[in-house]
Amino acid sequence: MHPLDALLADPALIDDPYPTYRRLREEAPVFWSEHMNGWVVTSYDGVLRTFSDPQHFRNGGRFEPVFDALPAEVHAEFAPMRRHFMHGIIGADPPDHTRMRALIQKAFTPRALDAMRAPVQVIVDQLLDDCAGRDEFDVVRDLANPLPVLVIAQMMGVPLEMGPQFKRWSDEVMRFQSSGRAALDEMRISHRALFEFRAALEDLFAQRRAEPRDDLITALVQAEEQGDRLSQEEMLATCVTLLVAGHETTTNLIANGLLALLRNPEQLAALRANPSLTATATAIEEMLRYDTSLQRNRRIVGEDVEIHGQHLRKGQFVMQVIGAANHDPAVFREPETFDIARNPNPHLGFGRGIHFCLGAPLARIEAPAALLSLLERFPHVQLAREQQDWRREMGALRSMRTLYVTKIPVF
């Protein structure tokens, strides 16, 4: 095995990927990986190119290599899952992507997002109330996990009592999406969760057609652009994507951001000293850069293309290493330093180009509300344990299983 491939295959990559990213950027910013069975792109300009050039780097079909790698005898078993990822905005390129994005964007108006600020704060306050009587609590379990699930469920019109079930389905679907590997046991878990998820959504679609409400599912059911509507398959795939992406990456942003603050007390003190909207927004952008929620994404080469002297061929798989791009010293001064005043900060944490994250404005509402409220309510928190348990099963996500903090009493 090539030494760089050995680094990519090392389980320690999950615990601290940044030394490996640095070596890849320096030695082979576009590297053919036998382990990944594709190109690994780690430079900022390379990753930006893969986001910004949909002609050469396509979104549609990016999960096909995973299904193709399955044993022939199980192809029929996973055919429904394969079809799911061919529909919806997650698997689309122009012109279909352009059409669907225009329809879906109608449900993500500035007015609709601004209306979520007060409900988000109410949910944050309720979650922190539950932590108030404890000297130690788990930020992942008690705040970062439930907050985005409850917010996206409320926004979409999913009954709140279904939130934990939707969270489980989302986690299990994400295990497939983030790993990109053909492990049969894992894929069967994701496959079962996906179709339980879809069945619940189909029931909600039927309810909203019969009794429209002021929620995102109703808006998607009713969305129309020049006589066009989302098909049932497109709505199912898109709603799964919104629910999965709408909570998992925000959970990681809140938890990873707090971890960075607690490990850099001078930055925590600076944020406490200036919790203005502008300063907080700059801090959130640095959290998105410094320990990016979605570390890796994928594309398929649409036409032969050259990057960094490497010739990529049509149909080959490309791994966009966003976490590496966000630490590229060619773009970011002292990239290993956590600096909440960093400006400019052209990070790629939400992607770029036509596939820029639809939920970015919502994440930029939730994360400040969660972090500022926690630091205000519990001004003397500190890490309860220095070593963190990173979730290996999530593959491409930078995701902690727990983040315990202790509230230090003031005498």
C-alpha positions in Angstrom: 0.0 0.0 0.0 1.2 3.5 -0.9 2.3 5.4 2.3 -0.3 8.1 1.7 -3.0 5.4 1.2 -1.9 3.9 4.5 -2.5 7.2 6.2 -6.0 7.4 4.7 -6.8 3.9 5.8 -5.5 4.5 9.4 -8.4 4.6 11.9 -6.4 7.4 13.7 -7.4 9.7 10.8 -10.7 10.1 12.5 -9.2 11.3 15.8 -6.9 13.9 14.2 -7.0 14.2 10.4 -5.1 17.4 10.0 -1.4 16.1 10.0 -2.5 13.7 7.2 -4.2 16.5 5.3 -1.1 18.6 5.6 1.1 15.8 4.2 -1.3 15.2 1.3 -1.4 18.9 0.4 2.3 19.1 0.5 3.2 15.9 -1.3 0.2 15.1 -3.6 -2.6 17.7 -3.5 -4.4 15.5 -6.1 -3.7 11.9 -5.3 -5.0 8.6 -6.8 -6.0 6.5 -3.8 -6.4 2.7 -4.2 -8.0 2.7 -0.7 -10.7 5.2 -1.9 -10.7 3.9 -5.4 -10.6 7.5 -6.6 -8.9 10.9 -6.6 -8.3 12.6 -3.3 -8.2 16.4 -3.6 -6.8 18.4 -0.7 -5.7 21.8 -1.9 -8.0 24.7 -1.5 -8.0 25.7 -5.2 -8.5 22.0 -6.2 -11.5 21.5 -3.9 -12.9 24.9 -4.9 -12.6 23.8 -8.6 -14.6 20.6 -7.9 -17.4 22.7 -6.3 -17.5 25.4 -8.9 -17.2 23.5 -12.1 -20.3 21.2 -12.5 -19.5 20.4 -16.0 -16.3 18.5 -15.1 -17.3 17.5 -11.5 -20.8 16.2 -11.4 -23.1 15.5 -8.4 -25.4 13.0 -10.2 -24.2 9.4 -9.9 -21.7 10.1 -7.1 -23.0 7.1 -5.1 -23.0 4.8 -8.1 -19.4 3.5 -7.4 -20.6 2.3 -4.0 -23.5 0.3 -5.5 -21.3 -1.0 -8.3 -18.9 -2.4 -5.8 -21.6 -4.6 -4.2 -21.6 -8.3 -5.0 -23.8 -9.0 -8.0 -26.2 -11.2 -5.9 -27.3 -8.2 -3.8 -27.8 -5.7 -6.6 -31.5 -6.3 -6.7 -31.8 -6.0 -2.9 -30.3 -2.5 -3.0 -31.9 -1.3 -6.2 -34.6 0.8 -4.4 -31.9 2.6 -2.4 -29.9 3.2 -5.5 -33.0 4.7 -7.2 -33.5 7.0 -4.2 -30.1 8.6 -4.6 -30.7 9.2 -8.3 -33.6 11.6 -7.4 -33.9 14.8 -5.5 -31.4 17.6 -5.3 -28.7 15.5 -3.7 -28.2 13.5 -6.9 -28.9 16.2 -9.5 -27.0 18.3 -11.9 -28.2 21.1 -14.2 -30.7 21.4 -15.7 -32.6 19.2 -13.2 -30.7 20.7 -10.3 -31.5 24.3 -11.5 -35.2 23.5 -11.7 -35.4 21.7 -8.3 -33.3 24.4 -6.5 -35.7 27.1 -7.8 -38.7 25.2 -6.4 -37.1 24.3 -3.1 -35.8 27.8 -2.6 -39.4 29.1 -2.4 -39.6 27.3 1.0 -36.4 28.8 2.3 -37.3 32.5 2.0 -35.6 35.1 4.2 -38.9 35.7 5.9 -39.4 32.0 6.7 -35.8 31.7 8.1 -36.1 35.0 10.1 -39.3 33.7 11.6 -37.3 30.8 13.1 -35.1 33.0 15.3 -37.6 33.2 18.2 -38.5 29.5 18.1 -34.8 28.5 18.0 -34.1 30.6 21.1 -37.1 29.0 23.0 -35.8 25.5 22.2 -32.3 26.4 23.3 -33.6 27.9 26.6 -35.7 24.8 27.3 -32.7 22.5 26.6 -30.4 24.5 28.8 -33.1 24.6 31.6 -32.8 20.8 31.7 -29.0 21.1 32.3 -29.3 23.7 35.0 -29.4 21.4 37.9 -26.4 19.3 37.0 -22.8 20.0 37.7 -21.8 18.0 34.5 -23.7 17.5 31.3 -23.1 16.2 27.8 -23.3 19.1 25.3 -23.8 16.6 22.4 -26.7 14.7 24.0 -28.3 17.6 25.8 -28.0 20.5 23.4 -26.2 20.0 20.1 -28.1 16.8 19.1 -31.7 17.7 20.0 -31.6 21.4 18.9 -31.3 21.0 15.1 -33.6 18.0 15.1 -36.3 19.9 16.9 -35.8 23.0 14.8 -35.9 21.3 11.4 -38.8 19.1 12.6 -40.8 22.3 13.6 -39.9 24.1 10.4 -40.9 21.1 8.2 -44.0 20.4 10.2 -42.9 17.0 11.5 -44.7 16.2 14.8 -42.3 16.9 17.7 -42.9 13.4 19.2 -41.5 11.9 16.0 -38.2 13.9 16.4 -36.3 11.0 18.1 -37.4 8.6 15.4 -36.4 11.0 12.6 -33.1 11.5 14.3 -32.4 7.7 14.4 -33.4 7.3 10.7 -31.2 10.3 9.8 -28.2 8.9 11.7 -28.6 5.5 10.0 -29.0 7.0 6.5 -26.0 9.3 7.1 -23.8 6.3 8.0 -24.1 5.3 4.3 -23.8 8.8 2.8 -20.7 9.7 4.8 -18.8 6.5 4.5 -19.1 5.8 0.8 -18.2 2.1 1.4 -20.0 -1.0 0.4 -20.1 -2.7 3.8 -23.2 -4.9 3.5 -24.2 -4.9 7.2 -24.0 -1.1 7.3 -25.8 -0.7 4.1 -28.7 -2.9 5.2 -29.1 -0.7 8.3 -29.2 2.4 6.1 -31.5 0.8 3.6 -34.1 -0.2 6.2 -33.9 3.3 7.9 -34.3 5.0 4.5 -37.5 3.3 3.6 -39.0 3.7 7.0 -38.2 7.3 6.7 -39.7 7.6 3.3 -43.0 5.9 4.4 -43.4 8.4 7.3 -42.8 11.3 4.8 -45.3 9.9 2.4 -47.9 10.0 5.1 -47.0 13.6 5.9 -47.3 14.6 2.2 -50.8 13.1 2.0 -51.8 15.0 5.2 -50.5 18.3 3.9 -52.3 17.9 0.5 -55.5 17.3 2.4 -54.9 19.9 5.1 -52.2 22.5 4.1 -50.3 24.2 7.0 -47.7 26.9 7.3 -44.7 24.6 7.2 -41.9 23.5 4.9 -43.6 20.2 3.8 -46.7 22.1 2.7 -44.5 24.6 0.8 -42.7 21.8 -1.0 -45.9 20.1 -1.9 -47.3 23.4 -3.3 -44.0 24.7 -4.8 -44.4 25.5 -8.5 -42.3 27.3 -11.0 -43.6 27.9 -14.5 -46.0 25.1 -14.3 -43.5 22.6 -12.9 -43.7 20.8 -9.6 -41.5 18.4 -7.6 -42.3 14.8 -8.4 -43.1 12.5 -5.5 -39.7 10.8 -5.8 -38.0 14.2 -5.9 -39.9 15.4 -2.8 -39.0 12.2 -0.9 -35.3 12.4 -1.7 -35.2 16.1 -1.0 -37.0 15.9 2.3 -34.7 13.1 3.5 -31.7 15.2 2.5 -33.0 18.3 4.3 -33.7 16.4 7.5 -30.4 14.5 7.4 -28.2 17.5 6.4 -30.4 19.9 8.4 -29.3 18.4 11.8 -26.1 16.4 11.5 -23.8 19.1 10.4 -25.3 21.7 12.8 -24.9 19.3 15.7 -21.2 19.0 14.8 -20.8 22.8 14.3 -22.1 23.5 17.8 -20.1 20.7 19.5 -16.9 21.3 17.6 -17.2 25.0 18.0 -17.5 24.8 21.7 -14.6 22.3 21.9 -12.4 24.8 20.0 -13.4 27.6 22.4 -12.8 25.6 25.5 -9.4 24.5 24.2 -8.5 28.1 23.3 -9.3 30.1 26.4 -8.0 33.4 25.0 -10.5 33.1 22.1 -13.3 32.2 24.5 -12.4 35.3 26.6 -12.4 37.4 23.4 -15.9 36.2 22.5 -17.2 36.8 26.0 -15.8 40.3 25.8 -17.5 41.1 22.5 -20.6 38.9 21.9 -22.0 41.3 19.3 -23.8 40.0 16.2 -20.8 40.9 14.0 -18.2 39.3 16.3 -20.3 36.2 16.9 -20.9 35.8 13.1 -17.1 36.0 12.5 -16.5 33.4 15.3 -19.1 31.0 13.8 -17.3 31.2 10.4 -14.0 30.3 12.0 -15.6 27.3 13.7 -16.9 26.2 10.3 -13.3 26.5 8.9 -11.3 25.2 11.8 -13.0 21.9 12.5 -15.3 21.5 9.6 -18.5 19.5 10.2 -18.4 17.7 6.8 -14.8 16.9 6.3 -15.2 15.1 2.9 -17.6 15.1 0.0 -17.6 13.4 -3.4 -18.1 14.1 -7.0 -17.8 12.2 -10.3 -15.7 13.4 -13.1 -18.1 14.5 -15.9 -15.4 15.1 -18.6 -11.7 14.5 -18.7 -9.9 17.3 -16.8 -6.5 18.2 -15.4 -5.8 19.5 -11.8 -2.3 20.0 -10.4 -0.9 18.1 -13.3 -3.0 15.0 -12.8 -5.3 13.8 -15.5 -8.7 12.8 -14.2 -10.9 10.7 -16.5 -14.6 10.8 -17.1 -16.4 8.5 -14.6 -13.7 8.5 -12.0 -14.6 9.2 -8.4 -13.3 12.4 -6.7 -13.1 12.9 -2.9 -13.2 16.6 -2.0 -11.4 16.9 1.3 -13.0 20.1 2.6 -11.2 19.9 6.0 -7.9 19.9 4.2 -8.9 22.8 1.9 -9.9 24.8 5.0 -6.4 24.5 6.4 -4.5 25.3 3.3 -1.8 27.9 4.1 -1.9 29.2 0.6 -5.3 30.8 1.6 -5.4 30.9 5.4 -2.7 32.6 7.4 -1.6 30.3 10.3 -4.4 27.8 9.4 -3.8 25.6 12.5 -4.6 28.6 14.8 -8.2 29.1 15.9 -8.8 32.8 15.5 -12.4 34.0 15.9 -11.5 37.4 14.4 -10.2 35.8 11.2 -11.1 38.1 8.2 -11.4 37.3 5.4 -12.4 33.7 5.9 -13.4 32.1 2.5 -13.9 28.7 4.0 -15.7 25.9 2.1 -17.6 24.5 5.1 -21.0 25.0 3.3 -19.6 24.2 -0.1 -19.6 26.6 -3.0 -21.3 27.2 -6.3 -24.7 25.8 -7.3 -24.7 23.2 -4.5 -24.0 25.7 -1.7 -25.8 24.4 1.4 -29.5 25.4 1.4 -29.5 25.1 5.2 -26.5 27.4 5.8 -28.7 30.4 7.0 -30.5 28.2 9.5 -27.2 26.8 10.9 -26.0 30.4 11.2 -29.1 31.1 13.4 -28.9 27.9 15.5 -25.2 27.8 16.4 -24.9 31.4 17.8 -28.1 30.9 19.8 -26.8 27.7 21.3 -23.3 28.7 22.0 -23.9 32.2 23.3 -26.8 31.1 25.5 -24.7 28.2 27.0 -21.8 30.5 27.8 -24.2 33.1 29.3 -26.1 30.6 31.4 -23.0 28.7 32.6 -20.1 31.2 32.4 -17.6 28.9 34.1 -17.8 25.7 32.1 -14.7 23.7 31.3 -14.0 20.4 29.6 -14.7 17.4 31.9 -12.3 15.3 29.9 -9.6 16.3 27.5 -9.8 13.3 25.1 -12.9 13.1 22.9 -14.6 10.1 21.4 -14.9 10.7 17.7 -17.5 8.7 15.8 -15.7 6.4 13.4 -18.9 5.1 11.9 -19.7 8.5 10.4 -16.6 8.5 8.2 -16.7 11.8 6.4 -18.2 13.7 9.3 -16.2 15.3 12.1 -18.5 14.2 14.8 -18.1 13.6 18.6 -20.1 10.9 20.4 -20.1 13.0 23.6 -18.7 16.3 24.9 -18.9 16.5 28.7 -18.5 19.8 30.4 -18.3 20.7 34.0 -19.9 23.8 35.6 -17.3 25.3 38.0 -19.0 26.9 41.0 -18.1 30.5 41.8 -17.5 31.4 45.5 
